[in-house]
């Protein structure tokens, strides 16, 4: 059968690649075309458009790129029509995907959503679009099943979180080799910096993250480079001799880190699953933040705290993200007592996520629903 998958970010590329492998294992004749990234292409899908050309963050950035987005929508529809898939699979990236889903349903394509739009966080009214346009929803967070089924009477499949699969497949690096290969100090413990994957957020985050380095001379700070950004982009941030850089090795870096400063997003959950104490950072354009505050009603912004329904890790948001506050919180997570408490919470978090096998479960459900004979 033919599958058309649309992901628009680095995390979607990772999860999409594992889903593609699982679909191919379930449907050995699968023909897959995708919007995504290098990982999805390497997994065996034909790549139509790379997410690097689609990653726009925040209300202001989206508005300034509205012409490009409109062209992408038009091209996507025509490409789907030319391919004529048996099923379309949307991975997160709701602003784009829900628009395509409406058109797809009107044109009698079977629609699947893997990794739900975060309508529990903002614009809950989008549930009406999902009910209308999505044939099957596969959710990855434990509280999402209750949200959809109990609150909105919309049946969904909870398949577990695909990060558990991705991390369980990760081969741990040899620390000596990793440090030598990346020109890291062989003796200083590592504080990982995960500033995000989009230019706008990385520029906002790294300046304040790096401002704490003078207070921690016994540590080395290592920036995790995003696959969507070139080394030249990071060059201005690497003038401090206490700061190093690794490209496309975030999991290896986390496996060897003592602590981390992390921009809010999927990376907060990844960091927790590697059992690394962290401080969550977030700062947006003031207007984007103002608008977001009006429509987002959550108590927390990090997935760790949302899943646990309490403050497990500290979140420094907007005006609270200062050098003084960040330095203070980093000192705390480097202390023995705080670290021990965090490790206990992280283990409880992992249990809540439902174990490995998310990609396999989602793939089997999608293939079976697309072809009743499977």
N, C-alpha and C positions, 0 to 999 in steps of 0.2 A: 504494500500500500504506500501511498504518498502522503508525506507529512510536511507541513510548513510551520516553522517555529520562529517566533519573534521575541528576541531579547534585546535590551537597549543599554545595558551597563555591564561592567566587569563582573559583578557577582552573578548576573544573569548568564553571562558567557560560561562561567564555571558550572553553574547548576544545569545549564542547557547542555553542556558537553556530557555530563554524566547521564542526563536523560536520554540523549542521543545513543549513547552506548547501550543503555538499558532497552531502548526501543529496538535497536538492531539485534540485541540478544533475544528479544521476544518475537520480533517479526523479521526473519532473516532476509526478506525481500524488500525491506523498507527503503524507500527513496526519499531522502530528506533534504529540503532546501531551507535556508535560514537567514535571518538577520541576527548578528551576534558578533563573535570575535574569533580569535585564533584557535581557542580551545574547542569551540564547536566545529570549526573547520577540520581540525586535527582528529576529531571524533568521527568524522566521516560525512558531515553535511556539506552541501554546496553553499558557500557563503555568498549572499547577495549584496549585503551592505554591512560595513563594520560599525560597531557601536561608537567608535571614536568620532565618527562624523555626526553622531546623534545625541551626545551627552551634554544636555543643557540643564543647568541647575538653577532653581528658584524662579520666582515670577518675573523678575526683571530680565533675567537671561533668556527665558522662554519668549517673552515679548519681543526682544531684540532679534530673535532668530525665527520669527513666526513664518517668514517666507520660505526658509529652508525646510521647516517642519511641514508646511503645506505641500511642498514638492515631494517630500518623502512619503507622505500619506497617499498622494496620487499615484506615485510610482509603485508603492507597496500593493495597492489594490490591483493595478494592471498586471503586476508580476504574479500575484496569486491567481488571477484569472487565466494567465498564460500557463501556469503550472497545473492548475486544477487538482489541488490536494484532496485526499479523502478526509483529512482532519487538519485543523489549524490549532496550534498550541501557543498560547500567550504566556510569557514569563515576566511577571511583575510589570514595570514600565507602563503604568496605567494610563498616563495622559495620552500616549500614542495608541496603546493596545485597545483601549475601550472604544476608541473611534473606529479602528479597523474592525473590531468585533461587531459593532452595529451594522456596518456595511456587509460583513461576512454573513451574518445571520439573515439579512435581507436577501442575500444571494444564495441562500440554502447551503452554506458550508457548515460542517460540524465544528463547533468551537469548544476548546478546552482551555482552562486557565490553570497554570501551575505556578504556585507562589502568588497568593492573592494580593490584589491592590489593598493598601492599608486603609480601607474605608472605616475601620474601627478607630482610626486616628483622626481622620478629617473627611468632610464631605460624605457623611454616611448615606446621604440621599442617593449616592451612586448605586446603592443596592438594587434600585429599580432597573437600572441599565444592565446590571449583572444578571438579574432574574430573566430579563427579556432576551439578552444576547449570548449568554454563556450556557452551553449544554451541560458541562461538567466542571466543577471547581475542585481543585486538589490543594488543600491547605497544609501548611508546614509548621504552624504554631499551635500549641495545644488549646489556647483560649479562643482561637478562630472558629473552631467547630461549634462551640456553644453560641458564639456571636451570630453565626449564620443560621444555625438550626433553631435555637431557642428564641432568639430575639427577632429573627426575620423569616422563619419558616422556609428556609432554603437549604435543601440537603447538600452536604459537601462531603468530601473524602479527606480525612486526616491521614497523611502518609508519613509523618515524621519529618524531621528537618534534614535536608540534603547535606548540610555542613558536616553532620556526623559521618556521612559516607566519605566526603572529601578529605576530612581529617584522618579518618581511620585508614585511608589508603596512602597517607603521607609517610614516606620513609624518613625517619629522623636523621638529620645530618650528623656527620662527625664534626664535633665542635672545633677541634684543632684545624681541620681542613677548611671548614667554613670561614673561620677567622682569617686564616692565611690567604685564602682565595680572594677574600673581599677587603684585604688590607686593614683588618681590624686589630686593635690592641689585643695581644694574646692574654692579658691579665685582667683588664678592667671589665667589670660586669656591664651588661648591655641594657640600656633603656631604649626600647623601640618607639619610633615615632610613626604613626599611621595617620597621615594628614588627609586621606581621601584619594579620589581618583580623578576629580575634575579640576581643571586649572583654577577656577574661581575659588573653590573651597580650599585647595592646597595653599594658594597664596595667602588666604586669610588665616589659616591655621598655623603654618610653619613659623611665621614671625614670632607669635606668642609662645609656641612650644619651645623654640630655640632660645627664647629669652631667659629660661630658667637654668640654662647650662652652667653659668658661673657659680651657682649655688650647689652644684654636684660635681666637683672636680674629680672625684674618685670613680666616676662612671663615664662611659662613652655613649653617646646618643647616635642611633643609627636610623636613618630615614628609610622607610620601605617605599621604594619607587613603584608607582602604578604602571601597569602595562600600557595604559592609554597615553602616557606622557613620556617625552624623550628626555635623555640625560641633560641636554642643554637647558631644559626648563628648570632643573634642580640646581644648576651650577651656582647661582647667586647665594644659595643657602648653605653651600659647602665650604665657605671661606673660614669657618671656625674650626680649628684643629681638633676640637673635641667632638666634632660631628662627622659621621661617615654615611655612606649610602650603599644600599643594595637594590638591585633591579630585579623584579619578578621573582622574589624569593621570600615573600612575606611569611609563609608558613615555616620555612627554615629559620627565619629570624625570630619568630614568636617562640619556636621550640627552645631557643637558647637565651631568651630574654628574662631579665629579672623583674622588669616592670614595663609599662607601656602608657603612652599618651595617645588617645585614639579619637579621631573624629567620629561623631555619631553616625551610625549606619550598621551594615552587616558586620563590619570589622569589630564592633564591640562584642558580638557573639562569638566570632572566631577567636578573639583574644581570650575570652572566658573559657572556651572549650580547650584551649592550650594551657589553661590554669595560670594565666599571667595576670597579676594584679594590675589594674588600670584606672586611669582617670579619663572620663569622657569629655570631649571638647566640642563646642559648636558655636559658630559665629557666622552670621549671614549679613548680606546687605540690609541696612536698617529697615528699608521699606518691605523687602521680602519677609523679614522677621516680623514686622508689624502685622502684615497680612496673615502670615502663618498663625500668629497668636490668636487672631480673630476666628480662625476656623479649626484649630487643633485644640482639643479639650483634654488631652492625656496628662496624667500626673508626671510621666517620665518620657524621655526621648530615646533612651537606649533600649535595645531588645532585651538585654539582661534584666533590667529592672521591670520592664513590662511583663515578661514571662513570669518572673518571681513575684510580681505585684507588690514590690517594696524596694526601697533603695538599698541595693546590694553594692553598687559602685557609684562613686560621686560623679555628678554631672555638673559641669561648669558651662553655663549657657549665656551667650551674648555678653552683656556688661559684666557678668560674674567671671568671664574668662579673662583674667588678668595675670600678670607675672606673679604677683604676690599670692593670689589664691591657688594658682597652679603649682607653684613651688611648695606651698603648705600641704596640699593634697598629695603631692608626689612624696614628700617626706613621710607622710602617714602610711602610704602603701609600701614603703620600704621598711617599715618597722615590723618586727616579728609578730606581735599580737594581731595587728590588722591583717597581715598576710595569712595567718592561720585561719582567721574567721572567713576571709574571702575564699580560701580553698574549700572550706566546708560548704559554702553557698554555691560555689561552682559545681561541685559534685551533685548537689541537689538539683541544680539547673539542668545538668546533663540527663538526669533521670526523667525529668519532666518532658524532655524533647522526644521521647518515644523510641529511642534506639535507631540502629542503622537500617538501611534498606529503602529510604524514601524514593530514590530514583527508580528502583526496580518496581516498587508498588505502584507509583504513578504511571510508569510505562505500561505495565500489565493492564491497568484500568483503562488507559487511553486506547491501547490496541484492541482490547476486548470490546469496548463500546463502539469503536470504529468498524470492527468486523465481528459481527455476532457469532460467526463460526469459530472464532479463536477460543 
